Amino acid sequence: MSEIFLSIQGEGVHSGKPSVFLRTYRCNLSCTWCDSKYTWLDQEKSKPGVDYEPMTLGAVMDRITIYGCKHLVLTGGEPLLHQRVLAPLLASLKKAGFFIEVETNGTIAPSAEVVESVDCFNVSPKISNSLVEESVRTRPDALRAFVRSQKAWFKFVVCDQNDVSEIEQMLSKFGIPRDRVMLMPEGIDAATLLERSRWLVEVCKEKSFRFSMRLHILLYGNKRGI
C-alpha cells in the first residue's frame, strides 16, 4: 500500500463525497503529467516502509474502518494490478456496507469477483497527451469490458482543444456511452485548472459531456494524503 487516508473525492461523478482512499503501489503506465508518480517511479529502488507499506488484508481492513466513513476509493498507481489479492478485501467491505469506487487507467479488465463488489469504476483512458505509446495505454478488450459492466464512468484528462477530437474517436471505436463521459482539465495547480476549465466547460456544454474539476487540488494543492 502507498497510503490510506480520509479526504473528499475530488474528481468524477462522486466529487465532494467524504471518502477513505486506499492507494496501492505500482502502475503499468508512466503518464507525463501523473500527479502520483511516487507510486511508480524508481520501482527497482523502492523500499518497503519508505515508499510503500506491506500490509495484510486484515490490517488494511482495520485501517479503513477506523475512519467511520463507508465510501471507499481504491486508487493508485493502478489498483487492478493487485485485483486478485484485493478481491476478498473488497467483498468484505461490501458486506460491511461500503460503497466502493475503483479508479483505473482502463488497461486491465476487472475480474468477475471485483465487478460484483464494486459500485463504480472511474475509468481514465489515456490519450496521446500522456506521452505513453498507444499500444501500451489503450487495451480494447479491457475498455469494452468496462463498458459491459455498466458500472463505469469514463474520465478523460484534457490539456488542449485538440484532445477533444481524439476522445470522440475513442468513444466511437470502443462503444463508450456518451452520457458516461467526463472531461477533466489537466493541472496540478489552481491557476492552470481554472484557465483550462473556462474553455473546457464550454466544450462540455456544446458536446453534452459532463465536466469534472479537481477539487482536492483547488482546496489543498498538489500534496499527498489529501
C-alpha positions in Angstrom: 0.0 0.0 0.0 1.2 3.5 -0.8 -1.2 5.4 1.6 -4.6 5.2 3.3 -6.3 8.5 4.3 -9.7 10.2 4.7 -10.5 13.1 2.4 -13.2 14.1 -0.1 -13.4 12.7 -3.6 -12.0 15.4 -5.7 -12.9 14.1 -9.2 -15.6 12.4 -11.1 -19.3 11.7 -10.6 -19.0 11.5 -6.8 -16.9 14.7 -6.4 -17.3 16.2 -3.0 -18.1 12.9 -1.2 -16.2 12.2 2.0 -14.2 9.1 1.2 -11.5 6.8 2.6 -8.7 6.5 0.0 -6.8 3.3 -0.4 -3.9 3.9 -2.7 -1.9 0.9 -4.0 1.7 1.0 -5.1 2.9 0.3 -8.7 1.5 1.3 -12.1 1.8 -0.2 -15.6 1.8 3.3 -17.3 4.1 6.3 -16.9 2.0 9.3 -17.9 4.0 12.5 -18.2 1.5 14.6 -16.2 0.8 12.0 -13.5 0.3 13.6 -10.0 1.1 10.4 -8.1 4.4 9.4 -9.6 5.6 8.5 -6.1 3.6 5.2 -6.6 5.7 4.1 -9.6 9.0 6.0 -10.1 12.2 4.0 -9.5 10.4 0.9 -8.6 13.6 -1.2 -8.6 14.9 1.2 -5.9 11.8 1.5 -3.8 11.9 0.4 -0.2 9.2 -1.2 2.0 8.3 1.1 4.9 9.5 4.1 3.0 7.9 4.2 -0.5 5.2 1.6 0.4 4.0 -0.4 3.3 3.5 -4.1 3.1 0.2 -4.9 4.9 -2.1 -7.9 5.4 -5.7 -7.7 4.3 -6.7 -7.7 7.9 -4.5 -4.7 8.7 -5.9 -2.8 5.7 -9.4 -3.5 6.7 -8.7 -2.2 10.2 -7.1 1.0 8.9 -10.0 1.6 6.5 -12.8 1.1 9.1 -11.2 3.2 11.8 -12.4 6.4 10.0 -16.1 5.6 10.3 -16.6 6.5 6.6 -18.2 3.9 4.4 -17.3 5.4 1.0 -14.1 3.8 -0.3 -12.0 5.0 -3.2 -9.5 2.4 -4.4 -6.8 4.2 -6.4 -3.2 4.0 -7.3 -0.9 3.7 -9.2 -3.0 1.1 -11.0 -5.0 -0.9 -8.4 -6.2 -3.6 -10.8 -2.6 -4.9 -10.9 -3.5 -6.2 -7.5 -7.1 -7.3 -8.1 -6.5 -11.0 -7.3 -5.4 -10.2 -3.8 -7.7 -7.3 -3.3 -10.9 -9.1 -4.3 -11.5 -10.7 -0.9 -11.0 -7.3 0.8 -13.5 -5.6 -1.5 -16.0 -8.4 -0.9 -15.6 -8.0 2.9 -16.0 -4.2 2.7 -19.1 -4.6 0.5 -20.7 -6.9 3.1 -19.9 -4.3 5.7 -21.9 -1.7 3.9 -19.3 0.2 2.0 -19.8 2.0 -1.3 -16.8 1.1 -3.4 -15.2 3.1 -6.2 -12.2 2.0 -8.2 -10.0 4.4 -10.1 -8.3 2.7 -13.0 -6.5 3.6 -16.3 -8.6 1.1 -18.1 -5.9 -1.2 -19.4 -6.8 -4.2 -17.2 -10.2 -5.8 -17.4 -11.8 -6.3 -13.9 -12.4 -9.8 -12.7 -15.9 -11.1 -12.2 -15.3 -11.0 -8.4 -14.2 -7.4 -8.5 -17.1 -6.3 -10.7 -19.5 -7.9 -8.2 -18.2 -5.9 -5.3 -17.6 -2.6 -7.0 -20.3 0.1 -7.3 -18.5 2.4 -9.6 -15.4 2.2 -11.9 -13.8 5.6 -12.6 -12.0 4.7 -15.8 -9.5 7.2 -17.1 -8.4 6.0 -20.6 -5.1 7.8 -21.6 -4.8 9.7 -24.8 -1.7 11.0 -26.6 -1.2 13.9 -24.2 0.0 11.3 -21.7 3.1 10.6 -24.0 2.6 6.9 -23.5 2.7 4.7 -26.6 -0.9 3.9 -27.8 -0.3 0.1 -27.8 0.5 0.3 -24.1 -2.1 2.8 -22.9 -5.1 1.5 -25.0 -6.3 -2.0 -24.4 -9.6 -2.5 -26.5 -10.7 -5.7 -24.6 -10.3 -4.0 -21.2 -12.2 -0.9 -22.3 -15.1 -2.9 -23.7 -15.2 -5.0 -20.5 -15.7 -1.8 -18.5 -18.5 -0.7 -20.9 -20.2 -4.1 -20.5 -20.1 -3.8 -16.7 -22.5 -0.9 -16.9 -20.7 0.4 -13.7 -18.1 2.6 -15.4 -17.7 6.3 -15.9 -15.0 7.3 -18.4 -13.0 10.4 -17.3 -10.6 11.9 -19.9 -7.8 14.3 -18.9 -7.7 17.2 -21.3 -4.8 19.6 -22.0 -5.9 21.5 -25.1 -8.7 21.7 -27.7 -7.0 19.1 -29.9 -7.6 16.4 -27.3 -11.4 16.5 -27.8 -11.4 15.1 -31.3 -9.2 12.2 -30.1 -11.6 11.5 -27.3 -14.5 11.5 -29.8 -12.7 8.9 -31.9 -12.2 6.6 -28.8 -15.9 6.8 -27.9 -16.9 5.7 -31.4 -14.2 3.0 -31.6 -14.9 1.3 -28.3 -18.6 2.0 -27.9 -18.2 4.2 -24.8 -21.6 5.7 -23.9 -21.6 9.4 -24.3 -23.7 10.0 -21.2 -21.0 8.3 -19.2 -18.1 10.5 -20.3 -16.5 13.2 -18.2 -13.8 15.7 -19.3 -11.4 17.0 -16.7 -8.7 19.7 -17.1 -5.1 18.5 -16.6 -3.3 20.6 -13.9 -1.6 20.4 -10.5 -2.1 24.0 -9.5 -5.3 26.1 -9.2 -4.3 28.7 -11.9 -3.8 26.0 -14.6 -7.0 24.2 -13.7 -9.1 27.4 -13.7 -7.7 28.6 -17.0 -8.4 25.3 -18.7 -11.7 24.8 -17.1 -13.1 28.0 -18.6 -12.9 26.7 -22.2 -13.4 23.1 -21.3 -16.8 23.8 -19.7 -17.9 25.3 -23.0 -16.8 22.2 -24.8 -18.8 20.1 -22.4 -21.9 22.3 -22.9 -21.6 22.0 -26.7 -21.0 18.3 -26.8 -23.1 17.1 -23.9 -20.3 15.8 -21.8 -20.0 16.1 -18.0 -17.3 18.3 -16.6 -15.1 17.3 -13.7 -13.0 19.7 -11.6 -10.1 18.5 -9.4 -11.4 19.8 -6.1 -8.6 18.4 -3.9 -6.1 20.4 -5.9 -8.1 23.6 -5.5 -8.5 23.1 -1.8 -5.2 21.6 -0.7 -2.7 21.9 -3.6 -0.8 19.0 -5.0 0.0 17.1 -1.9 -0.1 13.5 -0.7 -2.7 12.3 1.7 -5.4 14.8 0.8 
